[in-house]
């Protein structure tokens, strides 16, 4: 793995940590849901970067499934907070 991929994954890890701080400190539930969605999105980006760095396409498939599950989870949380469930 070259240095550019290590730097990219390091930056993504930093962004995940920042989003986790927002998730922990978020004053309202919608803020926390948005922070959780940001963590999931950054994780998908990390998985794709990891797959590109190692030239493995299976990571892209994993990222697609993870993104789909993340999207469904975020929708469920939004409906739960909105009182529709």
Backbone atoms as SQL, in Angstrom:
CREATE TABLE atoms (id INTEGER PRIMARY KEY, chain TEXT, resi INTEGER, resn TEXT, atom TEXT, x REAL, y REAL, z REAL);
INSERT INTO atoms VALUES
  (1, 'A', 1, 'UNK', 'N', 0.841, -1.157, 0.000),
  (2, 'A', 1, 'UNK', 'CA', 0.000, 0.000, 0.000),
  (3, 'A', 1, 'UNK', 'C', 0.893, 1.229, 0.000),
  (4, 'A', 2, 'UNK', 'N', 0.566, 2.145, -0.897),
  (5, 'A', 2, 'UNK', 'CA', 1.393, 3.339, -1.012),
  (6, 'A', 2, 'UNK', 'C', 1.017, 4.365, 0.048),
  (7, 'A', 3, 'UNK', 'N', 1.827, 5.409, 0.105),
  (8, 'A', 3, 'UNK', 'CA', 1.611, 6.428, 1.125),
  (9, 'A', 3, 'UNK', 'C', 0.310, 7.198, 0.929),
  (10, 'A', 4, 'UNK', 'N', -0.102, 7.395, -0.325),
  (11, 'A', 4, 'UNK', 'CA', -1.320, 8.170, -0.573),
  (12, 'A', 4, 'UNK', 'C', -2.535, 7.468, 0.008),
  (13, 'A', 5, 'UNK', 'N', -2.549, 6.136, -0.058),
  (14, 'A', 5, 'UNK', 'CA', -3.695, 5.397, 0.492),
  (15, 'A', 5, 'UNK', 'C', -3.682, 5.437, 2.015),
  (16, 'A', 6, 'UNK', 'N', -2.508, 5.401, 2.584),
  (17, 'A', 6, 'UNK', 'CA', -2.401, 5.481, 4.047),
  (18, 'A', 6, 'UNK', 'C', -2.865, 6.853, 4.533),
  (19, 'A', 7, 'UNK', 'N', -2.465, 7.899, 3.822),
  (20, 'A', 7, 'UNK', 'CA', -2.895, 9.251, 4.192),
  (21, 'A', 7, 'UNK', 'C', -4.410, 9.384, 4.042),
  (22, 'A', 8, 'UNK', 'N', -4.942, 8.854, 2.942),
  (23, 'A', 8, 'UNK', 'CA', -6.384, 8.930, 2.715),
  (24, 'A', 8, 'UNK', 'C', -7.157, 8.199, 3.803),
  (25, 'A', 9, 'UNK', 'N', -6.730, 6.992, 4.118),
  (26, 'A', 9, 'UNK', 'CA', -7.418, 6.236, 5.176),
  (27, 'A', 9, 'UNK', 'C', -7.250, 6.914, 6.534),
  (28, 'A', 10, 'UNK', 'N', -6.113, 7.538, 6.765),
  (29, 'A', 10, 'UNK', 'CA', -5.913, 8.278, 8.012),
  (30, 'A', 10, 'UNK', 'C', -6.858, 9.461, 8.125),
  (31, 'A', 11, 'UNK', 'N', -7.025, 10.192, 7.013),
  (32, 'A', 11, 'UNK', 'CA', -7.966, 11.319, 7.016),
  (33, 'A', 11, 'UNK', 'C', -9.397, 10.839, 7.238),
  (34, 'A', 12, 'UNK', 'N', -9.754, 9.732, 6.590),
  (35, 'A', 12, 'UNK', 'CA', -11.106, 9.200, 6.786),
  (36, 'A', 12, 'UNK', 'C', -11.306, 8.770, 8.240),
  (37, 'A', 13, 'UNK', 'N', -10.281, 8.202, 8.840),
  (38, 'A', 13, 'UNK', 'CA', -10.365, 7.825, 10.254),
  (39, 'A', 13, 'UNK', 'C', -10.530, 9.058, 11.132),
  (40, 'A', 14, 'UNK', 'N', -9.828, 10.125, 10.796),
  (41, 'A', 14, 'UNK', 'CA', -9.979, 11.381, 11.544),
  (42, 'A', 14, 'UNK', 'C', -11.406, 11.909, 11.423),
  (43, 'A', 15, 'UNK', 'N', -11.969, 11.852, 10.223),
  (44, 'A', 15, 'UNK', 'CA', -13.343, 12.318, 10.021),
  (45, 'A', 15, 'UNK', 'C', -14.344, 11.458, 10.791),
  (46, 'A', 16, 'UNK', 'N', -14.092, 10.153, 10.847),
  (47, 'A', 16, 'UNK', 'CA', -14.972, 9.277, 11.628),
  (48, 'A', 16, 'UNK', 'C', -14.910, 9.655, 13.099),
  (49, 'A', 17, 'UNK', 'N', -13.728, 9.940, 13.584),
  (50, 'A', 17, 'UNK', 'CA', -13.588, 10.328, 14.999),
  (51, 'A', 17, 'UNK', 'C', -14.337, 11.633, 15.265),
  (52, 'A', 18, 'UNK', 'N', -14.211, 12.599, 14.353),
  (53, 'A', 18, 'UNK', 'CA', -14.931, 13.860, 14.526),
  (54, 'A', 18, 'UNK', 'C', -16.443, 13.647, 14.498),
  (55, 'A', 19, 'UNK', 'N', -16.906, 12.785, 13.605),
  (56, 'A', 19, 'UNK', 'CA', -18.347, 12.509, 13.552),
  (57, 'A', 19, 'UNK', 'C', -18.799, 11.759, 14.797),
  (58, 'A', 20, 'UNK', 'N', -17.932, 10.904, 15.333),
  (59, 'A', 20, 'UNK', 'CA', -18.283, 10.192, 16.573),
  (60, 'A', 20, 'UNK', 'C', -18.387, 11.158, 17.745),
  (61, 'A', 21, 'UNK', 'N', -17.553, 12.185, 17.750),
  (62, 'A', 21, 'UNK', 'CA', -17.666, 13.215, 18.802),
  (63, 'A', 21, 'UNK', 'C', -19.015, 13.905, 18.689),
  (64, 'A', 22, 'UNK', 'N', -19.405, 14.237, 17.461),
  (65, 'A', 22, 'UNK', 'CA', -20.715, 14.852, 17.253),
  (66, 'A', 22, 'UNK', 'C', -21.830, 13.890, 17.654),
  (67, 'A', 23, 'UNK', 'N', -21.642, 12.621, 17.364),
  (68, 'A', 23, 'UNK', 'CA', -22.636, 11.612, 17.753),
  (69, 'A', 23, 'UNK', 'C', -22.755, 11.548, 19.268),
  (70, 'A', 24, 'UNK', 'N', -21.660, 11.660, 19.963),
  (71, 'A', 24, 'UNK', 'CA', -21.648, 11.585, 21.416),
  (72, 'A', 24, 'UNK', 'C', -22.240, 12.856, 22.039),
  (73, 'A', 25, 'UNK', 'N', -21.895, 14.022, 21.489),
  (74, 'A', 25, 'UNK', 'CA', -22.288, 15.282, 22.086),
  (75, 'A', 25, 'UNK', 'C', -23.563, 15.884, 21.503),
  (76, 'A', 26, 'UNK', 'N', -24.074, 15.314, 20.428),
  (77, 'A', 26, 'UNK', 'CA', -25.216, 15.919, 19.741),
  (78, 'A', 26, 'UNK', 'C', -26.324, 16.298, 20.699),
  (79, 'A', 27, 'UNK', 'N', -26.763, 17.548, 20.664),
  (80, 'A', 27, 'UNK', 'CA', -27.751, 17.944, 21.655),
  (81, 'A', 27, 'UNK', 'C', -29.133, 17.339, 21.420),
  (82, 'A', 28, 'UNK', 'N', -29.456, 17.046, 20.158),
  (83, 'A', 28, 'UNK', 'CA', -30.779, 16.474, 19.889),
  (84, 'A', 28, 'UNK', 'C', -30.618, 15.136, 19.181),
  (85, 'A', 29, 'UNK', 'N', -31.694, 14.382, 19.168),
  (86, 'A', 29, 'UNK', 'CA', -31.668, 13.074, 18.508),
  (87, 'A', 29, 'UNK', 'C', -31.430, 13.193, 16.999),
  (88, 'A', 30, 'UNK', 'N', -32.065, 14.146, 16.296),
  (89, 'A', 30, 'UNK', 'CA', -31.759, 14.274, 14.863),
  (90, 'A', 30, 'UNK', 'C', -30.284, 14.576, 14.581),
  (91, 'A', 31, 'UNK', 'N', -29.652, 15.360, 15.460),
  (92, 'A', 31, 'UNK', 'CA', -28.216, 15.613, 15.284),
  (93, 'A', 31, 'UNK', 'C', -27.424, 14.310, 15.369),
  (94, 'A', 32, 'UNK', 'N', -27.813, 13.474, 16.289),
  (95, 'A', 32, 'UNK', 'CA', -27.111, 12.191, 16.446),
  (96, 'A', 32, 'UNK', 'C', -27.361, 11.264, 15.265),
  (97, 'A', 33, 'UNK', 'N', -28.574, 11.299, 14.718),
  (98, 'A', 33, 'UNK', 'CA', -28.869, 10.463, 13.543),
  (99, 'A', 33, 'UNK', 'C', -28.043, 10.927, 12.353),
  (100, 'A', 34, 'UNK', 'N', -27.937, 12.218, 12.170),
  (101, 'A', 34, 'UNK', 'CA', -27.126, 12.749, 11.058),
  (102, 'A', 34, 'UNK', 'C', -25.662, 12.381, 11.261),
  (103, 'A', 35, 'UNK', 'N', -25.185, 12.469, 12.499),
  (104, 'A', 35, 'UNK', 'CA', -23.797, 12.095, 12.776),
  (105, 'A', 35, 'UNK', 'C', -23.574, 10.613, 12.512),
  (106, 'A', 36, 'UNK', 'N', -24.534, 9.780, 12.896),
  (107, 'A', 36, 'UNK', 'CA', -24.411, 8.344, 12.627),
  (108, 'A', 36, 'UNK', 'C', -24.406, 8.062, 11.132),
  (109, 'A', 37, 'UNK', 'N', -25.243, 8.779, 10.389),
  (110, 'A', 37, 'UNK', 'CA', -25.254, 8.612, 8.935),
  (111, 'A', 37, 'UNK', 'C', -23.928, 9.055, 8.329),
  (112, 'A', 38, 'UNK', 'N', -23.339, 10.119, 8.871),
  (113, 'A', 38, 'UNK', 'CA', -22.026, 10.568, 8.387),
  (114, 'A', 38, 'UNK', 'C', -20.958, 9.520, 8.670),
  (115, 'A', 39, 'UNK', 'N', -21.013, 8.909, 9.850),
  (116, 'A', 39, 'UNK', 'CA', -20.042, 7.852, 10.176),
  (117, 'A', 39, 'UNK', 'C', -20.187, 6.696, 9.194),
  (118, 'A', 40, 'UNK', 'N', -21.437, 6.317, 8.902),
  (119, 'A', 40, 'UNK', 'CA', -21.642, 5.210, 7.963),
  (120, 'A', 40, 'UNK', 'C', -21.170, 5.565, 6.556),
  (121, 'A', 41, 'UNK', 'N', -21.420, 6.782, 6.125),
  (122, 'A', 41, 'UNK', 'CA', -20.985, 7.200, 4.795),
  (123, 'A', 41, 'UNK', 'C', -19.464, 7.217, 4.688),
  (124, 'A', 42, 'UNK', 'N', -18.813, 7.727, 5.725),
  (125, 'A', 42, 'UNK', 'CA', -17.349, 7.761, 5.713),
  (126, 'A', 42, 'UNK', 'C', -16.793, 6.344, 5.757),
  (127, 'A', 43, 'UNK', 'N', -17.474, 5.458, 6.478),
  (128, 'A', 43, 'UNK', 'CA', -17.036, 4.060, 6.514),
  (129, 'A', 43, 'UNK', 'C', -17.129, 3.420, 5.135),
  (130, 'A', 44, 'UNK', 'N', -18.200, 3.713, 4.415),
  (131, 'A', 44, 'UNK', 'CA', -18.339, 3.192, 3.041),
  (132, 'A', 44, 'UNK', 'C', -17.200, 3.708, 2.176),
  (133, 'A', 45, 'UNK', 'N', -16.882, 4.992, 2.316),
  (134, 'A', 45, 'UNK', 'CA', -15.760, 5.562, 1.558),
  (135, 'A', 45, 'UNK', 'C', -14.447, 4.861, 1.922),
  (136, 'A', 46, 'UNK', 'N', -14.268, 4.595, 3.207),
  (137, 'A', 46, 'UNK', 'CA', -13.059, 3.901, 3.642),
  (138, 'A', 46, 'UNK', 'C', -12.944, 2.506, 3.072),
  (139, 'A', 47, 'UNK', 'N', -14.075, 1.795, 3.037),
  (140, 'A', 47, 'UNK', 'CA', -14.059, 0.444, 2.469),
  (141, 'A', 47, 'UNK', 'C', -13.699, 0.495, 0.987),
  (142, 'A', 48, 'UNK', 'N', -14.251, 1.466, 0.266),
  (143, 'A', 48, 'UNK', 'CA', -13.952, 1.587, -1.171),
  (144, 'A', 48, 'UNK', 'C', -12.484, 1.955, -1.376),
  (145, 'A', 49, 'UNK', 'N', -11.974, 2.885, -0.588),
  (146, 'A', 49, 'UNK', 'CA', -10.551, 3.256, -0.712),
  (147, 'A', 49, 'UNK', 'C', -9.671, 2.053, -0.395),
  (148, 'A', 50, 'UNK', 'N', -10.050, 1.297, 0.625),
  (149, 'A', 50, 'UNK', 'CA', -9.289, 0.102, 0.975),
  (150, 'A', 50, 'UNK', 'C', -9.292, -0.904, -0.190),
  (151, 'A', 51, 'UNK', 'N', -10.448, -1.051, -0.839),
  (152, 'A', 51, 'UNK', 'CA', -10.536, -1.956, -1.981),
  (153, 'A', 51, 'UNK', 'C', -9.703, -1.503, -3.165),
  (154, 'A', 52, 'UNK', 'N', -9.689, -0.202, -3.399),
  (155, 'A', 52, 'UNK', 'CA', -8.876, 0.333, -4.493),
  (156, 'A', 52, 'UNK', 'C', -7.393, 0.176, -4.167),
  (157, 'A', 53, 'UNK', 'N', -7.043, 0.403, -2.919),
  (158, 'A', 53, 'UNK', 'CA', -5.632, 0.310, -2.531),
  (159, 'A', 53, 'UNK', 'C', -5.091, -1.100, -2.712),
  (160, 'A', 54, 'UNK', 'N', -5.915, -2.093, -2.426),
  (161, 'A', 54, 'UNK', 'CA', -5.472, -3.476, -2.567),
  (162, 'A', 54, 'UNK', 'C', -5.937, -4.120, -3.862),
  (163, 'A', 55, 'UNK', 'N', -6.609, -3.340, -4.733),
  (164, 'A', 55, 'UNK', 'CA', -7.068, -3.821, -6.035),
  (165, 'A', 55, 'UNK', 'C', -7.949, -5.058, -5.901),
  (166, 'A', 56, 'UNK', 'N', -8.867, -5.002, -4.964),
  (167, 'A', 56, 'UNK', 'CA', -9.825, -6.089, -4.725),
  (168, 'A', 56, 'UNK', 'C', -11.236, -5.545, -4.925),
  (169, 'A', 57, 'UNK', 'N', -11.992, -6.173, -5.820),
  (170, 'A', 57, 'UNK', 'CA', -13.335, -5.682, -6.106),
  (171, 'A', 57, 'UNK', 'C', -14.364, -6.155, -5.092),
  (172, 'A', 58, 'UNK', 'N', -14.034, -7.147, -4.302),
  (173, 'A', 58, 'UNK', 'CA', -14.993, -7.652, -3.324),
  (174, 'A', 58, 'UNK', 'C', -15.321, -6.596, -2.276),
  (175, 'A', 59, 'UNK', 'N', -14.385, -5.686, -2.017),
  (176, 'A', 59, 'UNK', 'CA', -14.642, -4.620, -1.049),
  (177, 'A', 59, 'UNK', 'C', -15.721, -3.658, -1.551),
  (178, 'A', 60, 'UNK', 'N', -15.802, -3.477, -2.839),
  (179, 'A', 60, 'UNK', 'CA', -16.842, -2.617, -3.399),
  (180, 'A', 60, 'UNK', 'C', -18.209, -3.247, -3.168),
  (181, 'A', 61, 'UNK', 'N', -18.306, -4.565, -3.335),
  (182, 'A', 61, 'UNK', 'CA', -19.561, -5.255, -3.053),
  (183, 'A', 61, 'UNK', 'C', -19.946, -5.116, -1.590),
  (184, 'A', 62, 'UNK', 'N', -18.980, -5.265, -0.715),
  (185, 'A', 62, 'UNK', 'CA', -19.235, -5.104, 0.721),
  (186, 'A', 62, 'UNK', 'C', -19.688, -3.680, 1.012),
  (187, 'A', 63, 'UNK', 'N', -19.066, -2.704, 0.367),
  (188, 'A', 63, 'UNK', 'CA', -19.438, -1.306, 0.579),
  (189, 'A', 63, 'UNK', 'C', -20.860, -1.035, 0.105),
  (190, 'A', 64, 'UNK', 'N', -21.252, -1.642, -1.002),
  (191, 'A', 64, 'UNK', 'CA', -22.612, -1.438, -1.510),
  (192, 'A', 64, 'UNK', 'C', -23.634, -1.998, -0.531),
  (193, 'A', 65, 'UNK', 'N', -23.399, -3.185, -0.021),
  (194, 'A', 65, 'UNK', 'CA', -24.320, -3.801, 0.942),
  (195, 'A', 65, 'UNK', 'C', -24.363, -2.973, 2.234),
  (196, 'A', 66, 'UNK', 'N', -23.191, -2.537, 2.694),
  (197, 'A', 66, 'UNK', 'CA', -23.137, -1.719, 3.907),
  (198, 'A', 66, 'UNK', 'C', -23.879, -0.407, 3.712),
  (199, 'A', 67, 'UNK', 'N', -23.726, 0.216, 2.546),
  (200, 'A', 67, 'UNK', 'CA', -24.422, 1.476, 2.279),
  (201, 'A', 67, 'UNK', 'C', -25.928, 1.268, 2.251),
  (202, 'A', 68, 'UNK', 'N', -26.370, 0.163, 1.673),
  (203, 'A', 68, 'UNK', 'CA', -27.808, -0.123, 1.633),
  (204, 'A', 68, 'UNK', 'C', -28.356, -0.316, 3.040),
  (205, 'A', 69, 'UNK', 'N', -27.680, -1.104, 3.849),
  (206, 'A', 69, 'UNK', 'CA', -28.133, -1.333, 5.228),
  (207, 'A', 69, 'UNK', 'C', -28.088, -0.038, 6.036),
  (208, 'A', 70, 'UNK', 'N', -27.089, 0.775, 5.795),
  (209, 'A', 70, 'UNK', 'CA', -26.985, 2.055, 6.482),
  (210, 'A', 70, 'UNK', 'C', -28.144, 2.970, 6.109),
  (211, 'A', 71, 'UNK', 'N', -28.485, 2.992, 4.843),
  (212, 'A', 71, 'UNK', 'CA', -29.597, 3.821, 4.376),
  (213, 'A', 71, 'UNK', 'C', -30.913, 3.377, 5.009),
  (214, 'A', 72, 'UNK', 'N', -31.145, 2.077, 5.034),
  (215, 'A', 72, 'UNK', 'CA', -32.374, 1.559, 5.647),
  (216, 'A', 72, 'UNK', 'C', -32.398, 1.876, 7.146),
  (217, 'A', 73, 'UNK', 'N', -31.281, 1.738, 7.797),
  (218, 'A', 73, 'UNK', 'CA', -31.201, 2.049, 9.225),
  (219, 'A', 73, 'UNK', 'C', -31.470, 3.510, 9.507),
  (220, 'A', 74, 'UNK', 'N', -30.926, 4.383, 8.674),
  (221, 'A', 74, 'UNK', 'CA', -31.159, 5.810, 8.856),
  (222, 'A', 74, 'UNK', 'C', -32.624, 6.164, 8.621),
  (223, 'A', 75, 'UNK', 'N', -33.233, 5.557, 7.614),
  (224, 'A', 75, 'UNK', 'CA', -34.657, 5.795, 7.383),
  (225, 'A', 75, 'UNK', 'C', -35.491, 5.326, 8.570),
  (226, 'A', 76, 'UNK', 'N', -35.153, 4.163, 9.115),
  (227, 'A', 76, 'UNK', 'CA', -35.888, 3.637, 10.260),
  (228, 'A', 76, 'UNK', 'C', -35.748, 4.573, 11.458),
  (229, 'A', 77, 'UNK', 'N', -34.544, 5.040, 11.722),
  (230, 'A', 77, 'UNK', 'CA', -34.332, 5.953, 12.838),
  (231, 'A', 77, 'UNK', 'C', -35.087, 7.270, 12.624),
  (232, 'A', 78, 'UNK', 'N', -35.105, 7.772, 11.404),
  (233, 'A', 78, 'UNK', 'CA', -35.814, 9.017, 11.127),
  (234, 'A', 78, 'UNK', 'C', -37.315, 8.840, 11.338),
  (235, 'A', 79, 'UNK', 'N', -37.857, 7.717, 10.908),
  (236, 'A', 79, 'UNK', 'CA', -39.282, 7.467, 11.116),
  (237, 'A', 79, 'UNK', 'C', -39.584, 7.274, 12.596),
  (238, 'A', 80, 'UNK', 'N', -38.671, 6.625, 13.317),
  (239, 'A', 80, 'UNK', 'CA', -38.872, 6.405, 14.752),
  (240, 'A', 80, 'UNK', 'C', -38.855, 7.732, 15.506),
  (241, 'A', 81, 'UNK', 'N', -37.923, 8.597, 15.158),
  (242, 'A', 81, 'UNK', 'CA', -37.843, 9.898, 15.822),
  (243, 'A', 81, 'UNK', 'C', -39.041, 10.770, 15.428),
  (244, 'A', 82, 'UNK', 'N', -39.461, 10.668, 14.179),
  (245, 'A', 82, 'UNK', 'CA', -40.598, 11.440, 13.726),
  (246, 'A', 82, 'UNK', 'C', -41.925, 10.980, 14.295),
  (247, 'A', 83, 'UNK', 'N', -41.939, 9.800, 14.922),
  (248, 'A', 83, 'UNK', 'CA', -43.163, 9.290, 15.545),
  (249, 'A', 83, 'UNK', 'C', -44.044, 8.489, 14.626),
  (250, 'A', 84, 'UNK', 'N', -43.535, 8.096, 13.465),
  (251, 'A', 84, 'UNK', 'CA', -44.343, 7.318, 12.532),
  (252, 'A', 84, 'UNK', 'C', -44.316, 5.829, 12.836),
  (253, 'A', 85, 'UNK', 'N', -43.435, 5.385, 13.682),
  (254, 'A', 85, 'UNK', 'CA', -43.388, 3.951, 14.025),
  (255, 'A', 85, 'UNK', 'C', -44.003, 3.693, 15.375);
